[in-house]
Amino acid sequence: MDIPAKFPGLHPSGPISHRTLAHNFLIVSIAAVLCLPCLVNGVPPAGDSINHTVYQHHFSRQFWEGDYYPRWLTEANKGYGSPIFLIQYPLPYWVSALLRPVLRIPPGPNREAHEVGIFCFLAIAAACLAARFWFRIRCAPWASTLAAVTYICLPYILGADLYKGVEIGQLSTFACMPMALAVCDSPRMSLKRIGALGLVLALLIMSNVISAFLFLPLMLAYAIACRDTSRESLAARTVSILGSLAIGCGVAGVYLVPLLACRRLFDLSAMPRLLPGFTVSSNLLFVAPMDISRGIVASLTCAFAVALVAVWSVWRAPGSRFVRAGCLLTLGLGVAVMFPGFGEALIALSRMDAPQLEPGHYPAAMLATAALTAALAIFAYGQVAGRASAFNRPLKALLAVACGAFFLMLPWSALAWKADPLLSSSIQFPHRLCGILTVAAAGILAPAFDSSLRGAAGNIDRLARQRLLAVVVLAVLGAGVLAWRPDQPWRDGFHDHSTYKLDAARDLDIMFRTYVAKPDLQPFAALVGASLSSYKVSQTPPVDGSAALIQGQGAVKTIWQNPRTFVLDYDVPGGGVARVDQVYSPLWRAVSAGEPAPVSSYQGLMEIPLPAGRHELAFQFQGGSFELFGRLLTLVSAALVLGLLTFDLCLKTLKLATASKSTSTQSRPIPWSRVKGGLHEQ
């Protein structure tokens, strides 16, 4: 039986029914159970949680002091400051900062961890609701709900991102990506959809710009596949999507313009050069000898079994032989690298740098995750191929992107990554593509749920398909738990723990390696008690942003007016040089009589030549024209979106009024005199 392309009266733009509210309440409840430790005690002390909570502490403090977009964190890095928010995505931190007056969590060592934990719950719940909104365009209510819940329980979201890595930026993208695909799922792109897609893309960019870049091929392929060829040309659909992308970049201009303008101030290649685990080769998917454990072996075995079921499913499915061959090749390449040492041999053949692994960085767990998700996508496609005739093109687009994303994470693609070092250094971690794979797999899984739930009750074929689908989905979710063990931090999260603690040992931004100049890296690392080649931090006393003379005789002090401005008050009769306990950045400008005073780096800190005498110099961290241009671009783009939505609403209102007038004219009662006259004539 074919699955209709769209069910009449069930489009998400219609009124919300009591049944829809019940499904949404169920979704939020499940998200709350999955994130319960985060709600009770905050994010677990794993992955990047310490980094994010440190950022959040300084971001929220400056935000509520009037710095609504903190670019410079004055008290970060043990008081030496950090320019990280010139490039770091801001959306999760804005949301968490805005939660503070609502939650009213008392100040303490765990406040930021608790706020970030609640943000994680909101991101997971929003991802599930957005996925259901997308699935409901083509699928029935229960199928959409089951697929949405499965989506947030897939290994990459629940295990790798939430409980292992605590990647709050990527968690935000899992809500934005399904919403963007839902907007694209239309026979024709209207002005309202172009504007709405632009807003969603802006949120996606400000959640994680790298994930947004990786998502573009999936969005474009899906949007083109969903168009009605009789109503909209390929060129028109492509221009609409590119227009939405331009609007999204404009709305996100307040973040994107400074990022592009200041990217040259950050040496992103320093991280893979200095720290283990940051190289591209370390983040391809393979099984290293140090990875072998019971959980990994069990999850890889389960992935192999699910892959065999997926091969059977897609082999017997009707449709193109080319599609089936591509699916089988993808699974075969994934299964091949499950053998220990084979993936590393492929990397060595490509002459990439050898993988640098450390405890806690296991590519085998990511391989199991990606293989399970890809096998689930291919299995689900085999279950609906030929049944969803009106949905074939979008399904094939999702399947092609899923297979492509899986291949690019495997060591087979090492030559491609090596051929473009700029792209590989910008993306940082190829396993980010697992997020795209997860979204695509969920989009294929929803019609598979819908197909299995349709048909006459008690039908043997329907019951068999339901049982098989349930077994495969449970196997994928169970194997994901074995690979990442999210149950352990879930249980441990009910015990009080301080993920963030404002002390000298933890308040360190690991990204200092990218914005401190290479000659000053070692002296600065010694100042903050860090090692350039490891994540270990020793206890060193924090500083307060004061100044000291390193040349000359006299007195000097700093007076901080706000996080971006301080006054240097000095009395040096013979002249000298002062050092300010703040990380040097060329964006720090000292202005005296309208002329910039020279500022340079000393052991990674600000070094200021002082003329003889007593003076005051005002220093500012100046974003300059790029900050102003970013704000203006955001305002203009937001006004454009508002204009598009208003114009579309006025156009619809005018059409409704015209249609109503036409209907009332056609149904106007015939005067009795005309009826009487007509009868008399007859």
VENMOCOR-V520287 format. One line per field, one symbol per residue. phi: phi as a letter, one per 20 degrees, with the letter a starting at -180 (. if undefined). psi: psi as a letter, one per 30 degrees, with the letter a starting at -180 (. if undefined). burial: + if it has 16 or more other ideal C-beta (glycine too) atoms within 10 Angstrom, else -. A space follows every 50 residues. Layout:
phi->???
psi->???
burial->???
//
This chain:
phi->.feffbefmdfgfffeefffffffffffffffffdgfffecnfffbleff ffffgfgffffffeeoefcfedefeflmnenbefefcffdggfffffffg feflffgrfdfffffffffgffffffffffffgffffccfgfffffffff gfefgfffefeeeeelefffffffefffffffffebfbeeffffffffff ffffffeafffffffgfffffffffefefedbffffffffffffffffff fegfdffffffdffeceffffffddfneffffdfebdegfefbfffffff fffffffffffffffeffpfffffffffffffffffeffgnfffffffff mfffgddbgnddfffffffffffffffffffffdfnedffdfffffffff ffffffffeeffegfffffcfffffffmcgfgffffgffffffefgffff ffeeoffnfffffffffffffffffffffffffdlffffffffeefbdfd bfcffdfceffgfedeggfeffffgffemddfdbefcefcffddmecbed bncqcbbdceeagdcbdedcccgdnrcdddfbgfbfefcddclndfefcc eclndfdcfdffodbcdedcedfmffffffffffffffffffffffffff ffffffffffffffffefffgfffffffffff
psi->kkkkekkkggkfflkkleeeeeeeeeeeeeeeeegeeeeeglklilbgee eeeeeeeeeeeeefgfifijejjeglhhfflkgfgffkkfeeeeeeeffe feehkkklfgeeeeeeeeeeeeeeeeeeeeeeeeefeflleeeeeeeeee effleeeedeeefefhifeeeeffeeeeeeeeefikfkjleeeeeeeeee eeeeefejeeeeeffeeeeeeeeeffljfffkleeeeeeeeeeeeeeeee egefeeeeeeegfffkiffeefeekkffleefglkljleffjleeeeeee eeeeeeeeeeeeefefklakeeeeeeeeeeeeeeeegfkkfeeeeeeeef glkkkjllkfjjfeeeeeeeeeeeeeeeeeefffkfeiefgeeeeeeeee eeeeeeefflffgeeeeffieeeefefdjfffffeeeeeeeefeeeeeee effllkkfkeeeeeeeeeeeeeeeeeeeeeeeefhffefeefffkkkjek kilfffikjfgffffkkefgeeeeeeeghlkfglgkkljkkllggllkkf klkakklkjkelffklkjjljjeglakkkkikkkkffkkkkjhfkkkkka kjhflkkjkklkaklkkkkkjjfafeeeeeeeeeeeeeeeeeeeeeeeee eeeeeeeeeeeeeeeegkkkkeeeeeeeeee.
burial->--+-+----+---------+--++--++-++--++-+++-++++++++++ +++++++++++++---+-+++++++++++++++++++++++++++++-++ ----+---+++++++++++++++++++++++++++++++++-++++++++ ++++++++++++++++++++++++++++++++++++--+-++++++++++ ++++++++++++-+++-++++++++++----+----+--++-+++-++++ +++++++++-++---+++-++++++-++++++++++++--+---++-+++ -+++-++-+++-++--+-----++-+++-++-+++-++-+--++-++--+ -+--+-+---+++++++++++++++++++++++++-++--++-+++++++ ++++++++++++++--++-----++-++++++++++++++++++++++++ ++++-------+--++-++--++-+++-++++++-+--++--+---++++ ++-+-+++++++++++---++--++-++++------+----++-+-+-+- -+-+-+-+----++-+-+-+-+---++++++++++-++-+------+-+- ++++++++-+------+-+-+++--++-+++-++--++-++--++--+-- --------------------------------
//
